[in-house]
Amino acid sequence: MEINILEDKKKRLVFELKGEKHTLCNAVRDELWNDKSVTVSAYNISHPLVGVPKFIVETDGKKEPKKALKDAIARLKKKNNDLAKEVKKIK
């Protein structure tokens, strides 16, 4: 996975997520919407076979978009760890 930042402003972040498809992109987009300071969380893949996901994250200015993204990733990591613990309990 490779992240290329295309635009980095106080309220707007645009980046590409090379090497990923819809699975991770949907999870990140949805988790960003759990942040009250996020006003836009979307991505687009221009071609289904060779396209690179392009994300747009905008905030209301109370939090910078990079911080919102980092917070969303931290929450996803915790959810993933919690799920892994529950799966280990299954016999």
Rosetta constraint file for C-alpha pairs under 8 A:
AtomPair CA 1 CA 17 HARMONIC 6.74 0.50
AtomPair CA 1 CA 18 HARMONIC 5.55 0.50
AtomPair CA 1 CA 19 HARMONIC 4.81 0.50
AtomPair CA 1 CA 20 HARMONIC 6.55 0.50
AtomPair CA 2 CA 16 HARMONIC 7.88 0.50
AtomPair CA 2 CA 17 HARMONIC 5.80 0.50
AtomPair CA 2 CA 18 HARMONIC 4.99 0.50
AtomPair CA 2 CA 19 HARMONIC 6.68 0.50
AtomPair CA 3 CA 15 HARMONIC 6.66 0.50
AtomPair CA 3 CA 16 HARMONIC 5.63 0.50
AtomPair CA 3 CA 17 HARMONIC 4.86 0.50
AtomPair CA 3 CA 18 HARMONIC 6.29 0.50
AtomPair CA 4 CA 15 HARMONIC 5.45 0.50
AtomPair CA 4 CA 16 HARMONIC 5.10 0.50
AtomPair CA 4 CA 17 HARMONIC 6.74 0.50
AtomPair CA 4 CA 18 HARMONIC 7.76 0.50
AtomPair CA 5 CA 13 HARMONIC 7.62 0.50
AtomPair CA 5 CA 14 HARMONIC 6.15 0.50
AtomPair CA 5 CA 15 HARMONIC 4.22 0.50
AtomPair CA 5 CA 16 HARMONIC 6.45 0.50
AtomPair CA 6 CA 13 HARMONIC 7.72 0.50
AtomPair CA 6 CA 14 HARMONIC 5.36 0.50
AtomPair CA 6 CA 15 HARMONIC 5.11 0.50
AtomPair CA 6 CA 16 HARMONIC 7.30 0.50
AtomPair CA 7 CA 12 HARMONIC 7.32 0.50
AtomPair CA 7 CA 13 HARMONIC 5.47 0.50
AtomPair CA 7 CA 14 HARMONIC 4.86 0.50
AtomPair CA 7 CA 15 HARMONIC 6.80 0.50
AtomPair CA 8 CA 12 HARMONIC 6.19 0.50
AtomPair CA 8 CA 13 HARMONIC 4.75 0.50
AtomPair CA 8 CA 14 HARMONIC 6.61 0.50
AtomPair CA 9 CA 13 HARMONIC 6.16 0.50
AtomPair CA 10 CA 61 HARMONIC 6.92 0.50
AtomPair CA 10 CA 64 HARMONIC 5.82 0.50
AtomPair CA 10 CA 65 HARMONIC 7.26 0.50
AtomPair CA 11 CA 58 HARMONIC 5.36 0.50
AtomPair CA 11 CA 59 HARMONIC 5.10 0.50
AtomPair CA 11 CA 60 HARMONIC 6.55 0.50
AtomPair CA 11 CA 61 HARMONIC 5.42 0.50
AtomPair CA 11 CA 63 HARMONIC 7.87 0.50
AtomPair CA 11 CA 64 HARMONIC 5.93 0.50
AtomPair CA 11 CA 65 HARMONIC 6.10 0.50
AtomPair CA 12 CA 56 HARMONIC 7.23 0.50
AtomPair CA 12 CA 57 HARMONIC 5.74 0.50
AtomPair CA 12 CA 58 HARMONIC 4.39 0.50
AtomPair CA 12 CA 59 HARMONIC 6.65 0.50
AtomPair CA 12 CA 64 HARMONIC 7.83 0.50
AtomPair CA 12 CA 65 HARMONIC 6.05 0.50
AtomPair CA 13 CA 55 HARMONIC 7.89 0.50
AtomPair CA 13 CA 56 HARMONIC 5.84 0.50
AtomPair CA 13 CA 57 HARMONIC 5.15 0.50
AtomPair CA 13 CA 58 HARMONIC 6.38 0.50
AtomPair CA 13 CA 65 HARMONIC 5.82 0.50
AtomPair CA 13 CA 66 HARMONIC 7.01 0.50
AtomPair CA 14 CA 54 HARMONIC 7.07 0.50
AtomPair CA 14 CA 55 HARMONIC 5.51 0.50
AtomPair CA 14 CA 56 HARMONIC 4.62 0.50
AtomPair CA 14 CA 57 HARMONIC 6.46 0.50
AtomPair CA 15 CA 54 HARMONIC 5.72 0.50
AtomPair CA 15 CA 55 HARMONIC 5.31 0.50
AtomPair CA 15 CA 56 HARMONIC 6.85 0.50
AtomPair CA 16 CA 52 HARMONIC 6.50 0.50
AtomPair CA 16 CA 53 HARMONIC 5.58 0.50
AtomPair CA 16 CA 54 HARMONIC 4.43 0.50
AtomPair CA 16 CA 55 HARMONIC 6.13 0.50
AtomPair CA 17 CA 52 HARMONIC 6.48 0.50
AtomPair CA 17 CA 53 HARMONIC 5.43 0.50
AtomPair CA 17 CA 54 HARMONIC 6.49 0.50
AtomPair CA 17 CA 55 HARMONIC 7.60 0.50
AtomPair CA 18 CA 52 HARMONIC 5.50 0.50
AtomPair CA 18 CA 53 HARMONIC 6.73 0.50
AtomPair CA 19 CA 52 HARMONIC 7.29 0.50
AtomPair CA 20 CA 24 HARMONIC 6.73 0.50
AtomPair CA 20 CA 25 HARMONIC 7.33 0.50
AtomPair CA 20 CA 52 HARMONIC 7.45 0.50
AtomPair CA 20 CA 53 HARMONIC 7.06 0.50
AtomPair CA 21 CA 25 HARMONIC 6.43 0.50
AtomPair CA 21 CA 52 HARMONIC 7.85 0.50
AtomPair CA 21 CA 53 HARMONIC 6.88 0.50
AtomPair CA 22 CA 26 HARMONIC 5.68 0.50
AtomPair CA 23 CA 27 HARMONIC 6.53 0.50
AtomPair CA 24 CA 28 HARMONIC 6.21 0.50
AtomPair CA 25 CA 29 HARMONIC 5.99 0.50
AtomPair CA 25 CA 43 HARMONIC 7.24 0.50
AtomPair CA 25 CA 53 HARMONIC 7.55 0.50
AtomPair CA 26 CA 30 HARMONIC 5.97 0.50
AtomPair CA 27 CA 31 HARMONIC 6.08 0.50
AtomPair CA 27 CA 76 HARMONIC 7.85 0.50
AtomPair CA 28 CA 32 HARMONIC 6.12 0.50
AtomPair CA 28 CA 72 HARMONIC 6.82 0.50
AtomPair CA 28 CA 73 HARMONIC 6.97 0.50
AtomPair CA 28 CA 76 HARMONIC 7.72 0.50
AtomPair CA 29 CA 33 HARMONIC 6.65 0.50
AtomPair CA 29 CA 41 HARMONIC 5.57 0.50
AtomPair CA 29 CA 42 HARMONIC 6.02 0.50
AtomPair CA 29 CA 43 HARMONIC 7.39 0.50
AtomPair CA 30 CA 34 HARMONIC 7.10 0.50
AtomPair CA 30 CA 41 HARMONIC 7.75 0.50
AtomPair CA 31 CA 35 HARMONIC 7.51 0.50
AtomPair CA 31 CA 72 HARMONIC 5.58 0.50
AtomPair CA 31 CA 73 HARMONIC 7.92 0.50
AtomPair CA 31 CA 75 HARMONIC 7.73 0.50
AtomPair CA 31 CA 76 HARMONIC 7.25 0.50
AtomPair CA 32 CA 38 HARMONIC 6.73 0.50
AtomPair CA 32 CA 41 HARMONIC 6.34 0.50
AtomPair CA 32 CA 68 HARMONIC 6.92 0.50
AtomPair CA 32 CA 69 HARMONIC 6.69 0.50
AtomPair CA 32 CA 72 HARMONIC 5.51 0.50
AtomPair CA 33 CA 38 HARMONIC 6.32 0.50
AtomPair CA 33 CA 39 HARMONIC 7.90 0.50
AtomPair CA 33 CA 40 HARMONIC 7.90 0.50
AtomPair CA 33 CA 41 HARMONIC 6.51 0.50
AtomPair CA 35 CA 68 HARMONIC 7.11 0.50
AtomPair CA 35 CA 72 HARMONIC 7.77 0.50
AtomPair CA 37 CA 59 HARMONIC 5.30 0.50
AtomPair CA 37 CA 60 HARMONIC 5.45 0.50
AtomPair CA 37 CA 61 HARMONIC 7.30 0.50
AtomPair CA 37 CA 62 HARMONIC 6.25 0.50
AtomPair CA 37 CA 63 HARMONIC 6.31 0.50
AtomPair CA 37 CA 68 HARMONIC 7.86 0.50
AtomPair CA 38 CA 57 HARMONIC 7.21 0.50
AtomPair CA 38 CA 58 HARMONIC 5.87 0.50
AtomPair CA 38 CA 59 HARMONIC 4.25 0.50
AtomPair CA 38 CA 60 HARMONIC 6.42 0.50
AtomPair CA 38 CA 65 HARMONIC 7.68 0.50
AtomPair CA 38 CA 68 HARMONIC 7.30 0.50
AtomPair CA 39 CA 57 HARMONIC 7.71 0.50
AtomPair CA 39 CA 58 HARMONIC 5.52 0.50
AtomPair CA 39 CA 59 HARMONIC 5.03 0.50
AtomPair CA 39 CA 60 HARMONIC 6.25 0.50
AtomPair CA 40 CA 56 HARMONIC 6.97 0.50
AtomPair CA 40 CA 57 HARMONIC 5.37 0.50
AtomPair CA 40 CA 58 HARMONIC 4.81 0.50
AtomPair CA 40 CA 59 HARMONIC 6.77 0.50
AtomPair CA 41 CA 55 HARMONIC 7.49 0.50
AtomPair CA 41 CA 56 HARMONIC 5.88 0.50
AtomPair CA 41 CA 57 HARMONIC 4.80 0.50
AtomPair CA 41 CA 58 HARMONIC 6.72 0.50
AtomPair CA 42 CA 55 HARMONIC 5.76 0.50
AtomPair CA 42 CA 56 HARMONIC 5.40 0.50
AtomPair CA 42 CA 57 HARMONIC 6.77 0.50
AtomPair CA 43 CA 53 HARMONIC 6.30 0.50
AtomPair CA 43 CA 54 HARMONIC 5.26 0.50
AtomPair CA 43 CA 55 HARMONIC 4.18 0.50
AtomPair CA 43 CA 56 HARMONIC 6.08 0.50
AtomPair CA 44 CA 53 HARMONIC 5.53 0.50
AtomPair CA 44 CA 54 HARMONIC 5.32 0.50
AtomPair CA 44 CA 55 HARMONIC 6.69 0.50
AtomPair CA 45 CA 51 HARMONIC 5.30 0.50
AtomPair CA 45 CA 52 HARMONIC 5.66 0.50
AtomPair CA 45 CA 53 HARMONIC 4.57 0.50
AtomPair CA 45 CA 54 HARMONIC 6.40 0.50
AtomPair CA 46 CA 51 HARMONIC 5.17 0.50
AtomPair CA 46 CA 52 HARMONIC 7.07 0.50
AtomPair CA 46 CA 53 HARMONIC 7.53 0.50
AtomPair CA 47 CA 51 HARMONIC 4.31 0.50
AtomPair CA 47 CA 52 HARMONIC 7.75 0.50
AtomPair CA 57 CA 65 HARMONIC 6.03 0.50
AtomPair CA 57 CA 69 HARMONIC 7.99 0.50
AtomPair CA 58 CA 65 HARMONIC 6.02 0.50
AtomPair CA 59 CA 63 HARMONIC 6.56 0.50
AtomPair CA 59 CA 64 HARMONIC 6.68 0.50
AtomPair CA 59 CA 65 HARMONIC 5.96 0.50
AtomPair CA 63 CA 67 HARMONIC 6.55 0.50
AtomPair CA 63 CA 68 HARMONIC 6.60 0.50
AtomPair CA 64 CA 68 HARMONIC 6.41 0.50
AtomPair CA 65 CA 69 HARMONIC 6.13 0.50
AtomPair CA 66 CA 70 HARMONIC 6.15 0.50
AtomPair CA 67 CA 71 HARMONIC 6.06 0.50
AtomPair CA 68 CA 72 HARMONIC 6.14 0.50
AtomPair CA 69 CA 73 HARMONIC 6.21 0.50
AtomPair CA 70 CA 74 HARMONIC 6.21 0.50
AtomPair CA 71 CA 75 HARMONIC 6.30 0.50
AtomPair CA 72 CA 76 HARMONIC 6.24 0.50
AtomPair CA 73 CA 77 HARMONIC 6.15 0.50
AtomPair CA 74 CA 78 HARMONIC 6.34 0.50
AtomPair CA 75 CA 79 HARMONIC 6.24 0.50
AtomPair CA 76 CA 80 HARMONIC 6.06 0.50
AtomPair CA 77 CA 81 HARMONIC 6.17 0.50
AtomPair CA 78 CA 82 HARMONIC 6.11 0.50
AtomPair CA 79 CA 83 HARMONIC 6.13 0.50
AtomPair CA 80 CA 84 HARMONIC 6.17 0.50
AtomPair CA 81 CA 85 HARMONIC 6.28 0.50
AtomPair CA 82 CA 86 HARMONIC 6.38 0.50
AtomPair CA 83 CA 87 HARMONIC 6.18 0.50
AtomPair CA 84 CA 88 HARMONIC 6.27 0.50
AtomPair CA 85 CA 89 HARMONIC 6.64 0.50
AtomPair CA 86 CA 90 HARMONIC 6.99 0.50
